[in-house]
Amino acid sequence: MADLKSQTPTQTLDVLGRVCPFPLVLTKKTIEKAEPGTLLKVLCDAPASAEDTIPKYCEKNNYAYELVKIEDKGYWEIYIKKS
């Protein structure tokens, strides 16, 4: 599989400042409306969403994803490829 973070995202979703369950809810709504082949970049600063609920959602739906923690800024970039 290609390195998702090196590809240009089709769409970016900013859920910074949102707490569970909103990052997951907004991510689900966005990816479900997206066309197959879409690469969604999610900006998230909620640890439970970034490290648990969003990756589990991706695995359940067979979406490729990549999690990148931006240490100096205190948030994650989550790249999700809709198949």
N, CA and C atoms as an extended XYZ file, in Angstrom:
249
Properties=species:S:1:pos:R:3:atomname:S:1:resname:S:1:resid:I:1 pbc="F F F"
N         0.841       -1.189        0.000 N   MET     1
C         0.000        0.000        0.000 CA  MET     1
C         0.879        1.242        0.000 C   MET     1
N         0.412        2.244       -0.698 N   ALA     2
C         1.159        3.506       -0.786 CA  ALA     2
C         1.121        4.233        0.561 C   ALA     2
N         2.088        5.082        0.747 N   ASP     3
C         2.187        5.908        1.936 CA  ASP     3
C         1.138        7.018        1.822 C   ASP     3
N         0.063        6.934        2.590 N   LEU     4
C        -1.059        7.874        2.444 CA  LEU     4
C        -0.669        9.313        2.736 C   LEU     4
N         0.187        9.523        3.745 N   LYS     5
C         0.514       10.904        4.111 CA  LYS     5
C         1.326       11.616        3.044 C   LYS     5
N         1.921       10.862        2.125 N   SER     6
C         2.695       11.500        1.059 CA  SER     6
C         1.820       11.891       -0.132 C   SER     6
N         0.552       11.475       -0.103 N   GLN     7
C        -0.376       11.820       -1.183 CA  GLN     7
C        -1.124       13.113       -0.847 C   GLN     7
N        -1.628       13.765       -1.876 N   THR     8
C        -2.396       14.996       -1.676 CA  THR     8
C        -3.832       14.638       -1.303 C   THR     8
N        -4.308       15.111       -0.135 N   PRO     9
C        -5.680       14.792        0.272 CA  PRO     9
C        -6.708       15.417       -0.680 C   PRO     9
N        -7.791       14.687       -0.891 N   THR    10
C        -8.906       15.187       -1.680 CA  THR    10
C        -9.682       16.214       -0.869 C   THR    10
N        -9.747       15.971        0.440 N   GLN    11
C       -10.559       16.791        1.331 CA  GLN    11
C        -9.890       16.821        2.707 C   GLN    11
N       -10.057       17.940        3.437 N   THR    12
C        -9.535       18.057        4.799 CA  THR    12
C       -10.691       18.362        5.740 C   THR    12
N       -10.721       17.664        6.859 N   LEU    13
C       -11.741       17.865        7.883 CA  LEU    13
C       -11.036       18.303        9.160 C   LEU    13
N       -11.363       19.478        9.657 N   ASP    14
C       -10.750       20.025       10.873 CA  ASP    14
C       -11.717       19.831       12.040 C   ASP    14
N       -11.356       18.921       12.956 N   VAL    15
C       -12.174       18.703       14.153 CA  VAL    15
C       -11.394       19.105       15.414 C   VAL    15
N       -10.422       19.998       15.245 N   LEU    16
C        -9.632       20.474       16.384 CA  LEU    16
C       -10.547       21.168       17.389 C   LEU    16
N       -10.343       20.860       18.658 N   GLY    17
C       -11.151       21.471       19.711 CA  GLY    17
C       -12.432       20.722       20.002 C   GLY    17
N       -12.750       19.715       19.206 N   ARG    18
C       -13.959       18.917       19.437 CA  ARG    18
C       -13.609       17.729       20.312 C   ARG    18
N       -14.524       17.352       21.195 N   VAL    19
C       -14.299       16.197       22.065 CA  VAL    19
C       -15.209       15.047       21.633 C   VAL    19
N       -14.843       13.841       22.075 N   CYS    20
C       -15.628       12.647       21.737 CA  CYS    20
C       -17.089       12.884       22.082 C   CYS    20
N       -17.986       12.441       21.253 N   PRO    21
C       -17.829       11.623       20.058 CA  PRO    21
C       -17.791       12.429       18.754 C   PRO    21
N       -17.729       13.750       18.835 N   PHE    22
C       -17.870       14.580       17.633 CA  PHE    22
C       -16.828       14.339       16.544 C   PHE    22
N       -15.533       14.159       16.874 N   PRO    23
C       -14.586       13.889       15.778 CA  PRO    23
C       -14.964       12.651       14.961 C   PRO    23
N       -15.384       11.584       15.645 N   LEU    24
C       -15.789       10.363       14.937 CA  LEU    24
C       -17.063       10.597       14.135 C   LEU    24
N       -18.048       11.247       14.729 N   VAL    25
C       -19.326       11.496       14.050 CA  VAL    25
C       -19.100       12.321       12.775 C   VAL    25
N       -18.318       13.380       12.888 N   LEU    26
C       -18.058       14.233       11.720 CA  LEU    26
C       -17.230       13.505       10.666 C   LEU    26
N       -16.282       12.681       11.107 N   THR    27
C       -15.477       11.901       10.171 CA  THR    27
C       -16.364       10.910        9.417 C   THR    27
N       -17.234       10.213       10.142 N   LYS    28
C       -18.140        9.238        9.511 CA  LYS    28
C       -19.026        9.923        8.473 C   LYS    28
N       -19.623       11.051        8.847 N   LYS    29
C       -20.512       11.767        7.912 CA  LYS    29
C       -19.756       12.184        6.656 C   LYS    29
N       -18.544       12.677        6.840 N   THR    30
C       -17.754       13.161        5.712 CA  THR    30
C       -17.338       12.019        4.793 C   THR    30
N       -16.822       10.935        5.360 N   ILE    31
C       -16.325        9.828        4.537 CA  ILE    31
C       -17.480        9.089        3.861 C   ILE    31
N       -18.629        9.018        4.511 N   GLU    32
C       -19.773        8.336        3.905 CA  GLU    32
C       -20.310        9.095        2.699 C   GLU    32
N       -20.202       10.418        2.706 N   LYS    33
C       -20.652       11.240        1.566 CA  LYS    33
C       -19.626       11.275        0.445 C   LYS    33
N       -18.376       10.919        0.757 N   ALA    34
C       -17.278       11.041       -0.206 CA  ALA    34
C       -17.348        9.949       -1.276 C   ALA    34
N       -16.780       10.275       -2.431 N   GLU    35
C       -16.688        9.320       -3.531 CA  GLU    35
C       -15.629        8.270       -3.211 C   GLU    35
N       -15.771        7.038       -3.738 N   PRO    36
C       -14.703        6.048       -3.591 CA  PRO    36
C       -13.398        6.608       -4.172 C   PRO    36
N       -12.303        6.328       -3.492 N   GLY    37
C       -11.010        6.843       -3.932 CA  GLY    37
C       -10.608        8.130       -3.240 C   GLY    37
N       -11.539        8.711       -2.486 N   THR    38
C       -11.259        9.949       -1.765 CA  THR    38
C       -10.216        9.710       -0.676 C   THR    38
N        -9.278       10.645       -0.544 N   LEU    39
C        -8.321       10.627        0.564 CA  LEU    39
C        -8.687       11.789        1.484 C   LEU    39
N        -9.191       11.454        2.657 N   LEU    40
C        -9.620       12.446        3.639 CA  LEU    40
C        -8.522       12.637        4.673 C   LEU    40
N        -8.162       13.886        4.916 N   LYS    41
C        -7.196       14.232        5.972 CA  LYS    41
C        -7.995       14.839        7.117 C   LYS    41
N        -7.913       14.221        8.280 N   VAL    42
C        -8.631       14.692        9.465 CA  VAL    42
C        -7.614       15.273       10.444 C   VAL    42
N        -7.851       16.500       10.891 N   LEU    43
C        -7.025       17.140       11.914 CA  LEU    43
C        -7.761       16.983       13.239 C   LEU    43
N        -7.154       16.293       14.195 N   CYS    44
C        -7.853       15.948       15.437 CA  CYS    44
C        -6.911       16.091       16.630 C   CYS    44
N        -7.397       16.738       17.701 N   ASP    45
C        -6.580       16.867       18.913 CA  ASP    45
C        -7.200       16.143       20.110 C   ASP    45
N        -8.181       15.291       19.847 N   ALA    46
C        -8.797       14.483       20.903 CA  ALA    46
C        -8.138       13.104       20.891 C   ALA    46
N        -7.298       12.797       21.903 N   PRO    47
C        -6.558       11.531       21.895 CA  PRO    47
C        -7.424       10.290       21.732 C   PRO    47
N        -8.567       10.230       22.426 N   ALA    48
C        -9.415        9.035       22.332 CA  ALA    48
C        -9.936        8.835       20.910 C   ALA    48
N       -10.278        9.923       20.236 N   SER    49
C       -10.764        9.822       18.859 CA  SER    49
C        -9.645        9.440       17.909 C   SER    49
N        -8.505       10.110       18.045 N   ALA    50
C        -7.393        9.907       17.115 CA  ALA    50
C        -6.759        8.533       17.257 C   ALA    50
N        -6.651        8.043       18.475 N   GLU    51
C        -5.939        6.794       18.702 CA  GLU    51
C        -6.840        5.583       18.869 C   GLU    51
N        -8.144        5.803       19.002 N   ASP    52
C        -9.027        4.672       19.276 CA  ASP    52
C       -10.238        4.623       18.345 C   ASP    52
N       -11.174        5.538       18.503 N   THR    53
C       -12.454        5.388       17.803 CA  THR    53
C       -12.363        5.552       16.286 C   THR    53
N       -11.595        6.514       15.797 N   ILE    54
C       -11.493        6.700       14.336 CA  ILE    54
C       -10.736        5.531       13.698 C   ILE    54
N        -9.576        5.086       14.243 N   PRO    55
C        -8.936        3.901       13.657 CA  PRO    55
C        -9.823        2.650       13.686 C   PRO    55
N       -10.570        2.437       14.775 N   LYS    56
C       -11.467        1.273       14.846 CA  LYS    56
C       -12.559        1.365       13.777 C   LYS    56
N       -13.087        2.564       13.573 N   TYR    57
C       -14.098        2.763       12.535 CA  TYR    57
C       -13.516        2.425       11.157 C   TYR    57
N       -12.294        2.870       10.896 N   CYS    58
C       -11.640        2.590        9.605 CA  CYS    58
C       -11.437        1.091        9.407 C   CYS    58
N       -10.961        0.416       10.451 N   GLU    59
C       -10.735       -1.029       10.359 CA  GLU    59
C       -12.046       -1.770       10.110 C   GLU    59
N       -13.095       -1.376       10.803 N   LYS    60
C       -14.403       -2.024       10.656 CA  LYS    60
C       -14.936       -1.888        9.229 C   LYS    60
N       -14.626       -0.759        8.592 N   ASN    61
C       -15.142       -0.483        7.248 CA  ASN    61
C       -14.114       -0.758        6.136 C   ASN    61
N       -12.999       -1.361        6.514 N   ASN    62
C       -11.936       -1.692        5.550 CA  ASN    62
C       -11.394       -0.480        4.804 C   ASN    62
N       -11.295        0.652        5.506 N   TYR    63
C       -10.675        1.839        4.922 CA  TYR    63
C        -9.196        1.831        5.311 C   TYR    63
N        -8.338        2.071        4.329 N   ALA    64
C        -6.920        2.236        4.656 CA  ALA    64
C        -6.785        3.550        5.421 C   ALA    64
N        -5.934        3.559        6.438 N   TYR    65
C        -5.728        4.807        7.172 CA  TYR    65
C        -4.292        4.879        7.656 C   TYR    65
N        -3.874        6.091        7.933 N   GLU    66
C        -2.550        6.321        8.490 CA  GLU    66
C        -2.670        7.424        9.525 C   GLU    66
N        -2.081        7.184       10.677 N   LEU    67
C        -2.143        8.109       11.801 CA  LEU    67
C        -0.776        8.766       11.955 C   LEU    67
N        -0.747       10.096       11.957 N   VAL    68
C         0.511       10.825       12.107 CA  VAL    68
C         0.343       11.819       13.252 C   VAL    68
N         1.147       11.644       14.310 N   LYS    69
C         1.070       12.586       15.435 CA  LYS    69
C         2.027       13.736       15.168 C   LYS    69
N         1.500       14.950       15.225 N   ILE    70
C         2.297       16.164       15.052 CA  ILE    70
C         2.643       16.639       16.465 C   ILE    70
N         3.744       16.125       16.977 N   GLU    71
C         4.118       16.352       18.381 CA  GLU    71
C         4.191       17.831       18.759 C   GLU    71
N         4.851       18.636       17.933 N   ASP    72
C         5.062       20.034       18.301 CA  ASP    72
C         3.782       20.863       18.275 C   ASP    72
N         2.742       20.373       17.600 N   LYS    73
C         1.482       21.120       17.549 CA  LYS    73
C         0.399       20.486       18.417 C   LYS    73
N         0.638       19.269       18.885 N   GLY    74
C        -0.310       18.632       19.808 CA  GLY    74
C        -1.559       18.079       19.160 C   GLY    74
N        -1.477       17.688       17.906 N   TYR    75
C        -2.633       17.057       17.272 CA  TYR    75
C        -2.186       15.963       16.313 C   TYR    75
N        -3.163       15.237       15.808 N   TRP    76
C        -2.905       14.158       14.859 CA  TRP    76
C        -3.446       14.532       13.488 C   TRP    76
N        -2.795       14.008       12.473 N   GLU    77
C        -3.334       14.034       11.117 CA  GLU    77
C        -3.685       12.581       10.818 C   GLU    77
N        -4.933       12.352       10.471 N   ILE    78
C        -5.397       11.005       10.161 CA  ILE    78
C        -5.776       11.002        8.686 C   ILE    78
N        -5.106       10.162        7.925 N   TYR    79
C        -5.376       10.053        6.492 CA  TYR    79
C        -6.213        8.809        6.277 C   TYR    79
N        -7.383        8.984        5.662 N   ILE    80
C        -8.315        7.870        5.454 CA  ILE    80
C        -8.603        7.772        3.956 C   ILE    80
N        -8.383        6.593        3.404 N   LYS    81
C        -8.638        6.354        1.982 CA  LYS    81
C        -9.916        5.546        1.860 C   LYS    81
N       -10.922        6.144        1.210 N   LYS    82
C       -12.174        5.437        0.999 CA  LYS    82
C       -12.032        4.506       -0.192 C   LYS    82
N       -12.313        3.230        0.025 N   SER    83
C       -12.176        2.259       -1.055 CA  SER    83
C       -13.419        2.202       -1.923 C   SER    83
